[in-house]
Amino acid sequence: MNTSTNTPAHASSNTSTNNTTKTALRRPLTVVGASAAALAAWVLAVPVAGIELTARMGAGVDQVGPAAVVVASLLAGLAGWALLAVLERFTARGGRIWTVVALTVLGLSLLGPLGSAVGTAATVVLLLLHLVVGAVLVPGLARR
């Protein structure tokens, strides 16, 4: 008879543990996935389509290579994840606040390609790279 009383509590505990495990796996996979998606977009644009992806960096102009794409997207993802963890720990609406901040940062990040890309094709590709990373990170990290 006690088994039926314990079963719902045990099932609830497992559900909570499963949700925590899924979140613990989903977030790093989301960060890696955002980087992989950005790299895939870079491959389609640069080697496949032949677009010269250059941007003004300081006084010169540099090629935007695959390493820069991967590192930038990983850093963005890790920073977003860290902020989300802090907000979830200290506020009741951490996910909602994070989503607003993340979308604001994504919008502001689009100013970079608009001001530094060399040529229309490079501007479009860099904007798309930012949007691809945002499209993976925002829903992937914010979701519980």
VEXMI-766337 format. One record per residue (C-alpha): chain; x, y, z; residue in one letter; residue number from 1. Coordinates in Angstrom, 3 decimals, padded with zeros to 6 digits. Example, Ala and Ser with C-alpha at 12.3 -4.5 7.8 and 13.67 -1.06 7.14 Angstrom:
2
A;012.300;-004.500;007.800;A;1
A;013.670;-001.060;007.140;S;2
//
This chain:
144
A;000.000;000.000;000.000;M;1
A;002.833;002.417;000.769;N;2
A;004.297;001.697;-002.654;T;3
A;001.521;003.657;-004.388;S;4
A;002.212;006.620;-002.114;T;5
A;005.936;006.479;-002.807;N;6
A;005.611;005.941;-006.529;T;7
A;004.337;009.426;-007.393;P;8
A;007.043;011.043;-005.261;A;9
A;009.668;008.809;-006.840;H;10
A;008.354;009.531;-010.337;A;11
A;008.377;013.236;-009.580;S;12
A;011.967;012.994;-008.406;S;13
A;012.957;011.159;-011.592;N;14
A;011.182;013.724;-013.750;T;15
A;013.028;016.537;-012.007;S;16
A;016.328;014.696;-012.370;T;17
A;015.637;013.950;-016.035;N;18
A;014.819;017.607;-016.728;N;19
A;018.027;018.713;-015.014;T;20
A;020.043;016.158;-016.983;T;21
A;018.417;017.220;-020.261;K;22
A;019.169;020.880;-019.531;T;23
A;022.738;020.034;-018.531;A;24
A;023.226;018.272;-021.879;L;25
A;021.163;020.624;-024.036;R;26
A;023.010;023.803;-023.196;R;27
A;026.548;022.722;-024.108;P;28
A;025.163;021.003;-027.197;L;29
A;023.398;024.243;-028.117;T;30
A;026.647;026.207;-027.851;V;31
A;028.491;023.650;-029.978;V;32
A;025.543;023.492;-032.378;G;33
A;025.571;027.256;-032.865;A;34
A;029.246;027.118;-033.697;S;35
A;028.728;024.197;-036.077;A;36
A;025.857;025.998;-037.802;A;37
A;027.973;029.126;-038.240;A;38
A;030.841;027.076;-039.633;L;39
A;028.484;025.314;-042.052;A;40
A;027.164;028.680;-043.245;A;41
A;030.739;029.934;-043.665;W;42
A;031.625;026.840;-045.727;V;43
A;028.610;027.386;-047.980;L;44
A;029.431;031.057;-048.456;A;45
A;033.199;031.067;-048.791;V;46
A;034.588;027.844;-050.314;P;47
A;031.353;026.737;-052.028;V;48
A;029.889;030.054;-053.246;A;49
A;033.275;031.759;-053.573;G;50
A;032.398;034.862;-051.579;I;51
A;035.387;036.799;-050.326;E;52
A;034.603;037.313;-046.656;L;53
A;036.639;040.310;-045.537;T;54
A;036.178;042.894;-042.851;A;55
A;037.983;046.005;-041.703;R;56
A;039.979;045.276;-038.559;M;57
A;041.672;048.343;-037.168;G;58
A;043.696;049.979;-039.927;A;59
A;043.665;046.962;-042.253;G;60
A;041.373;044.481;-043.911;V;61
A;041.407;040.802;-042.884;D;62
A;039.837;037.622;-044.174;Q;63
A;037.211;036.126;-041.880;V;64
A;038.279;032.496;-041.683;G;65
A;036.754;029.403;-040.163;P;66
A;038.725;029.705;-036.925;A;67
A;037.385;033.228;-036.336;A;68
A;033.835;032.023;-036.991;V;69
A;034.144;029.083;-034.600;V;70
A;035.881;031.046;-031.834;V;71
A;033.487;034.007;-032.026;A;72
A;030.402;031.801;-031.963;S;73
A;031.750;029.676;-029.099;L;74
A;032.571;032.785;-027.076;L;75
A;029.121;034.234;-027.724;A;76
A;027.488;030.973;-026.710;G;77
A;029.548;030.546;-023.559;L;78
A;028.964;034.158;-022.517;A;79
A;025.241;033.778;-023.087;G;80
A;025.129;030.534;-021.138;W;81
A;027.053;032.083;-018.244;A;82
A;024.720;035.072;-018.096;L;83
A;021.688;032.790;-018.213;L;84
A;023.061;030.689;-015.340;A;85
A;023.618;033.790;-013.218;V;86
A;020.166;035.181;-013.986;L;87
A;018.474;031.850;-013.225;E;88
A;020.285;031.642;-009.931;R;89
A;019.447;035.137;-008.707;F;90
A;016.127;036.046;-010.338;T;91
A;012.753;034.381;-010.668;A;92
A;012.447;035.353;-014.345;R;93
A;015.989;034.589;-015.441;G;94
A;015.005;032.968;-018.727;G;95
A;012.744;035.834;-019.750;R;96
A;015.306;038.492;-018.813;I;97
A;018.018;036.551;-020.619;W;98
A;015.936;036.293;-023.790;T;99
A;015.418;040.065;-023.885;V;100
A;019.125;040.686;-023.257;V;101
A;020.152;038.063;-025.839;A;102
A;017.900;039.513;-028.539;L;103
A;019.182;043.012;-027.755;T;104
A;022.795;041.846;-027.989;V;105
A;022.014;040.024;-031.242;L;106
A;020.491;043.195;-032.670;G;107
A;023.495;045.259;-031.623;L;108
A;025.893;042.649;-032.999;S;109
A;024.427;043.218;-036.451;L;110
A;025.949;046.698;-036.409;L;111
A;029.430;045.151;-036.634;G;112
A;029.039;043.689;-040.126;P;113
A;027.189;046.783;-041.283;L;114
A;030.155;048.940;-040.324;G;115
A;033.129;046.692;-041.009;S;116
A;032.334;044.249;-043.821;A;117
A;034.001;044.945;-047.152;V;118
A;031.408;044.723;-049.916;G;119
A;027.765;043.794;-050.125;T;120
A;028.294;040.036;-050.290;A;121
A;030.542;040.062;-047.219;A;122
A;028.015;042.220;-045.370;T;123
A;025.167;039.830;-046.156;V;124
A;027.183;036.740;-045.193;V;125
A;028.412;038.258;-041.928;L;126
A;024.881;039.350;-041.047;L;127
A;023.654;035.831;-041.788;L;128
A;026.393;034.320;-039.625;L;129
A;025.284;036.473;-036.696;H;130
A;021.648;035.539;-037.291;L;131
A;022.437;031.811;-037.584;V;132
A;024.262;031.830;-034.256;V;133
A;021.435;033.802;-032.637;G;134
A;018.796;031.503;-034.142;A;135
A;020.445;028.513;-032.463;V;136
A;021.481;030.110;-029.150;L;137
A;018.392;032.096;-028.192;V;138
A;015.787;029.331;-028.323;P;139
A;018.278;026.586;-027.435;G;140
A;019.623;028.151;-024.253;L;141
A;016.441;029.823;-023.034;A;142
A;014.260;026.731;-023.238;R;143
A;013.882;024.758;-020.019;R;144
//
